[in-house]
Amino acid sequence: MPGHMLTDPSDSLERQNEKLRQISEVLMRRVEQNNDDGGAAYALFQRAVMLEDQVRERTGDLEHALDLLNESNARLAEASRETEKARADLANAIETIQEGFALFDDQDRLVLCNSRFGMHMPDIVPGLKPGLTFHDYVDAVSQSDFLHLPDEQTPKGWAEQRIKRHREDHVMFNVAMTGDRWVQVSEHRMAGGQTVIMQTDVSDIIRMERIERSKILDDQARLIRATLEHINQGVCIFDAGRRLVGFNQRLATLLSLPLTQIRTGLDFDLIFLRMERELTFSDGTTPQTILDWVNRTQPRPPLRFEIRRGETQTLDVFAQEMPDKGFVISFSDVSVERQAARALHDANERLEHRVAERTLELEDALAAAERANAARSRFIAAASHDLLQPLSAAKLFLAAIEEEVSSDRQRDTVGKAQNALASVEDIIEALLDISKLESGHVSVELSQVSLDVVLRQLHDEFAPIAALKGVTLRFVPTSLQVETDARYLRRILQNLIANAVRYTIKGRVLVGVRRRRRNVRVEVWDTGPGIPESEHENIFREFHRVDTRASASEGLGLGLAIVERACALLNHPLSFSSQVGLGTTFGVSVPAARTQVAQFRRAERVGSDAGWSSEGLVVLLVENDQDIRRALGLVLEAWDVQVLDVGSGNEAAALIAETQLMPDALLVDFQLDHGEVGTDVVRRLHALTGPIPTRIISAGRTDTMNAACAAIGVDVLFKPLDPGDLRHFLEPIARGGSDHAPLLADVKSV
């Protein structure tokens, strides 16, 4: 404890030893002076011995501490010598650098620099001392008499720009000095925040670049000169003062100017006056127009015009301003092109004259042909009328004879005569049809025609004929109606069925109907011999038959010619396909009656599993996103689906109430505007329409949405919508009661 200590431990060893010696001396004196009883003296003696031991121990500690201190001082002295040596080496190394070098600390104060730093500015060198701030350094440089600044820049402005660039980590730029000298300054920021600045004299490099640039410019000038002399155009170049600074020899040749009268430095007016006397301007251009363009103070737009020299030479002139307000004028010889254009114009005029003459001749020939055709039609009509009269009488006579003959041979002869007369009658009717169709004066009466009525009449007409040949003839019933001329449609189908029955030796003939978008397609299938591909282009020609062995009683090959012309007259597309040995199919497309669109739609929903046909389907789309509504509407309309698109449930309910139209299917977006939910809209619309096929469309896939859709029994089509999924949804709705449903199965059975 401090109370039992004779010395203060915080004192140095020398001080503690000194105190112990003093205490020992005092005690020894007291022992010698006081001659008390032996116990007290002995105690004092013991105390003195203890003090002497402590003094001896502390003295040893002091000697050891002194040794350590001497060793540390020796090491510190060695480190100081090494530091001074390193500092001297660093200074020598920096001094040996050929560039100016300076180091600023993280507080932007100068630490050291070599003698070359600021070598081109002797007036700032005395101030380059350690501790100099970077701002003071920049200010001194900006005020130096050796700094060369552009005319528009002040020392203060230069200093501000220099300080601003100092904020960057790496900077490199050139500084112009007086005496045509240049210094490149490279400044780099170190990781500790210090800044190193290097200054390199690049005067020789910049002077060399100038020399090289001058050489390049001279080479470019020679290249431009050679180019000007090489091109086939005459070129002259004027500076901003309208003085000639360059031209080529082609210019003098085109303008017939002596080279002694054209040289650089001439004013534009002098050259122009010499040319004006021998030139003729075209395209409405006048000499004043050109002078106004040359004297224009505002930017000049490109100018193009033509001039003529003499009677044969034409020059195309193009003038354009250059960036330095000078201008270039080029002259191109287009004499050959203009002569060719004039020759072509003359040839066109002659050709037009000949075409006009030929047109008049063709018009006369066409008129004569039309008159001859009309005369032929009148003749055929008259002749047919005159032939039909005795033909009818002959048929009556044969009918009368048929009742009187008794032998089988005579009845057979009368039957053949009747067949021959029937063939003649068919030929006469075919000739009349061809004549009417070719005359172009046929009147067409379009009306709503029931296909079932027409087909039943044809069935009654051809069933006996087919039965006699042993051919099965089947007509598929239909309820469809079309817009056409009933008379010509019956004639078309009559010829097609007659051909099918005539050329089918055995097998079947099938007549049925397909719906195709807005049209109804009537098809005639047979299992006849088929038509070779080489005959496909000939079957519609008059008096052409594929089976050349057929007799005249089987027709003269006018049936398909009549069919083709009648279809063209009614604008009903005609097509056919055939395979040799398998049979032939003819099809006629007729516009569906407009009043039965709703019937088509309902028929599709109640029919059997026929092929996919969406025509007539009505889909109500509830979607608040305009882009999605339009895109989905385009997809559905491409499938001939009628789309009613609205943006909310209220609009959908109002549309149904207003039109009283029940849609075939619903497509409802799940997330509508103003918090409206698609499942609520479906419940509301089902209350109006009943449980019609419905799909929710949504971009989300949450459990809440799935649960809401499951609660009303509606599936989800996820966005982005897949057209295949959409079609998979609509196809079962569109299938059913189409009138051509049995047709495909019957054809396969044939």
Beta strands, then each sheet from edge to edge (+ up, - down):
strand 1: 100-104
strand 2: 110-113
strand 3: 170-177
strand 4: 181-189
strand 5: 195-201
strand 6: 234-238
strand 7: 244-247
strand 8: 280-281
strand 9: 303-309
strand 10: 313-321
strand 11: 327-333
strand 12: 447-450
strand 13: 471-475
strand 14: 481-484
strand 15: 507-516
strand 16: 519-526
strand 17: 574-579
strand 18: 583-591
strand 19: 618-622
strand 20: 642-646
strand 21: 665-669
strand 22: 694-698
strand 23: 715-718
sheet 1: 2+ 1- 5+ 4- 3+
sheet 2: 7+ 6- 11+ 10- 9+ 8-
sheet 3: 12+ 14-
sheet 4: 13+ 15+ 16- 18+ 17-
sheet 5: 20+ 19+ 21+ 22+ 23+
end
